[in-house]
Amino acid sequence: MSATDTPKLERGLSLTQATAINMIDMVGIGPFVTLSMIIGMMQGPASIFAWLLGALLAYMDGMVWAEMGAKWPQAGGSYVFLQKLFGNKWGRLMAFLFIWQTTIQAPLVIASGAIGFAKYASFLVPLGDVQKKMVSGGLVILLVVLLYRNIKSIGKISVVLWVITGGTILWLIGSGIGHFNARQAFDWRFDGFSSSTLLYAALGRSSLNAVYSYLGYYNVCHLGAEIKDPARNIPRSMLLSITGIAILYLGMQTVVVGVLPWQEAAASDFVASIYFERIYNNHFVGQVATFLILIIAMASLFSAILGYSRIPYAAAQNGDFFSVFGKVHPRYKFPHVSLLAIGGAGFLFSLLFRLGEVITTILMMRILIQFVSQAVGVIAWHYRRPHDERPFRMPLFPLPALLSIAIWLFIFFNNETKYQLFALGVILSGIVAYQLRRLVLGKTT
């Protein structure tokens, strides 16, 4: 194969397939393991406000991502956006910090899904700690094998997984209608909190878990180079997926607390499975529901690994990461080295960490460099270059971006200090690494 025949990524994903990839990434095991956490933190049905805040944030931040994704539809998502928004000097630093945190955060995301999968699988078959590690690690390996194919095949698989995901949640919502207690579901009380400070802290921490369940609305931006008609389809797929998932989550939250007493829901590690058992008075139905939830968890990881594998590839293509990650499979036309590396790291992390720690760490380390910085950058871009072509313009600019920044910072500053310090430590260590890299490159050129 000559240099001119170097394989490249192909634009093979339709709007339907892109939306499917987004939605299966957003759902996953997240809502099924965080639902009980959120109910417990908010001490009852008032937990709906955490889900509403998460939906609002997804819409507002989604507007920011939609502008960037439509303008710069390339592989890598934030890696590309941060360079474009902040210019050559600061943009390279911001992009490096994003790659720096991604080397930690991406495997953590994969690990969180795999650990959650193994945890929920123990409802079907009792599993010890070692067995759970074997299940979570084996799942990551299986998904890498499934992803080792061309993007058109992956798009078709994603649509099938999307149908299973949406169908399962609709079944959950529909099953509860005949057993629904409206007074119980809408008993929004805050008298369990002795002060407004404690209430705000609980809302911040519970919202972090809700936001974790919404994450993935931007996954199509990582796959920008593989989306057909990206200027139209990237914004559409994001807004469609956020709307669909928000409706499903709010419906699921409402029916669960309308069927189960909130104290029971908060105390259960398998709240969705217990919910189905209670409605149908049948353990087998609970097992069937659990099996479908595990498929949803697998689907989310399938989508997440797909998106993350494009980030090191994009950085390598630009000379900001190891060149081997920029290789494209000669037959299937996907970044196979990057896929194997991300999958391998996710496999190791799934053996080393616990779920609760992983969820909080994932979000806290991303808030400042990725989400807040992008929103600030988009606002500055509008004022600095007002006449730039923007295939998608957020309505009511700059309100969505400002609300996104405010909510992200509210969540950041209302969580535990140790996670705030960890996030700041990742940024500081990244700045040091960036400066050292510049010194080394300066000496060798």
Secondary structure, 3 states (H helix, E strand, C coil): CCHHHCCCCCCCECHHHHHHHHHHHHHCCHHHHHHHHHHHHHCCHHHHHHHHHHHHHHHHHHHHHHHHHHHCCCECCHHHHHHHHHHHHHHHHHHHHHHHHHHHHHHHHHHHHHHHHHHHHCCCCCCCHHHHHHHHHHHHHHHHHHHCCCHHHHHHHHHHHHHHHHHHHHHHHHHHHHHCCHHHHCCCCCCCCCCHHHHHHHHHHHHHHHHHHHCCCCHHHHEHHHECCHHHHHHHHHHHHHHHHHHHHHHHHHHHHHHCCHHHHHHCCCHHHHHHHHHHCCHHHHHHHHHHHHHHHHHHHHHHHHHHCHHHHHHHHCCCCCHHHHCCCCCCCCCHHHHHHHHHHHHHHHHHCCHHHHHHHHHHHHHHHHHHHHHHHHHHHHHHCCCCCCCCCCCCCCHHHHHHHHHHHHHHHCCCHHHHHHHHHHHHHHHHHHHHHHHHHHHHC
